[in-house]
Amino acid sequence: MNEKPTEELKQLAPIATTKARIYVDYKGEEANSGSINFSRLIFNVAWVNDKILNVSTMEYGKCVKCLAGSFEGGWRYSQKW
């Protein structure tokens, strides 16, 4: 929460960190959760420390558009770097 990104990461794209702890229960383990959002595709990633536990995708334009709106809300209320 509110971690500062590295300079290398900031060079890739606009970066923001959450002001709240967002996580998922992955097979009984508390894991971090994040998404990479494109116009018609979302990659959802679950990880713990430096280990990726799961990557899933959603490719349906209408659903992606709805979810993108939720992510935009999260972006508005996050710490920008």
MOWO-V103207 format. One record per residue. N is the residue number from 1. RES is the residue in three letters. SS is DSSP state (H for helix, E for strand, L for the rest). OMEGA is omega in radians with two decimals (* if undefined). D_FIRST is the distance of its C-alpha to the first C-alpha in Angstrom with 1 decimal. Layout:
N&RES&SS&OMEGA&D_FIRST ; N&RES&SS&OMEGA&D_FIRST
This chain:
1&MET&L&-3.12&0.0 ; 2&ASN&L&3.08&3.8 ; 3&GLU&L&3.10&5.4 ; 4&LYS&L&3.13&9.0 ; 5&PRO&L&3.08&11.2 ; 6&THR&L&3.08&14.6 ; 7&GLU&H&3.12&17.7 ; 8&GLU&H&3.13&19.1 ; 9&LEU&H&-3.14&16.4 ; 10&LYS&H&3.11&16.8 ; 11&GLN&H&-3.06&20.5 ; 12&LEU&H&-3.04&20.2 ; 13&ALA&L&3.03&19.1 ; 14&PRO&L&-3.05&17.1 ; 15&ILE&L&3.03&13.4 ; 16&ALA&E&3.06&10.6 ; 17&THR&E&-3.07&6.8 ; 18&THR&L&3.05&5.9 ; 19&LYS&L&3.13&5.9 ; 20&ALA&L&3.12&6.3 ; 21&ARG&L&3.11&6.0 ; 22&ILE&L&-3.12&8.6 ; 23&TYR&E&3.08&10.9 ; 24&VAL&E&3.01&14.7 ; 25&ASP&E&-3.13&17.4 ; 26&TYR&E&-3.12&19.2 ; 27&LYS&L&3.09&22.5 ; 28&GLY&L&-3.14&21.3 ; 29&GLU&E&3.09&18.3 ; 30&GLU&E&-3.07&14.7 ; 31&ALA&E&3.02&13.3 ; 32&ASN&E&-3.13&10.5 ; 33&SER&E&3.10&12.0 ; 34&GLY&E&-3.09&12.5 ; 35&SER&E&3.00&15.6 ; 36&ILE&E&-2.96&17.9 ; 37&ASN&E&3.00&20.2 ; 38&PHE&L&-3.03&23.8 ; 39&SER&L&-3.12&26.5 ; 40&ARG&L&-3.05&28.0 ; 41&LEU&L&3.06&25.7 ; 42&ILE&E&2.98&22.1 ; 43&PHE&E&3.06&20.7 ; 44&ASN&E&-3.07&18.3 ; 45&VAL&E&3.02&16.6 ; 46&ALA&E&-3.11&15.5 ; 47&TRP&E&3.00&14.6 ; 48&VAL&E&-3.08&13.9 ; 49&ASN&L&-3.14&13.5 ; 50&ASP&L&-3.12&16.1 ; 51&LYS&E&3.06&18.0 ; 52&ILE&E&-3.11&18.3 ; 53&LEU&E&-3.05&19.6 ; 54&ASN&E&2.99&20.6 ; 55&VAL&E&3.08&21.1 ; 56&SER&E&-3.13&22.9 ; 57&THR&E&3.00&24.3 ; 58&MET&E&-3.03&25.7 ; 59&GLU&L&-3.09&28.6 ; 60&TYR&L&-3.03&30.1 ; 61&GLY&H&-3.09&30.3 ; 62&LYS&H&3.14&30.3 ; 63&CYS&H&3.14&27.4 ; 64&VAL&H&3.13&25.3 ; 65&LYS&H&3.11&26.2 ; 66&CYS&H&-3.14&25.1 ; 67&LEU&H&3.12&21.7 ; 68&ALA&H&3.07&21.3 ; 69&GLY&H&3.09&21.7 ; 70&SER&H&3.13&18.8 ; 71&PHE&H&3.10&16.6 ; 72&GLU&H&3.07&18.1 ; 73&GLY&H&3.10&17.1 ; 74&GLY&H&3.13&13.4 ; 75&TRP&H&-3.12&14.0 ; 76&ARG&H&-3.04&15.7 ; 77&TYR&L&-3.12&13.0 ; 78&SER&L&3.07&10.1 ; 79&GLN&E&-3.13&9.7 ; 80&LYS&E&3.11&12.6 ; 81&TRP&L&*&13.4
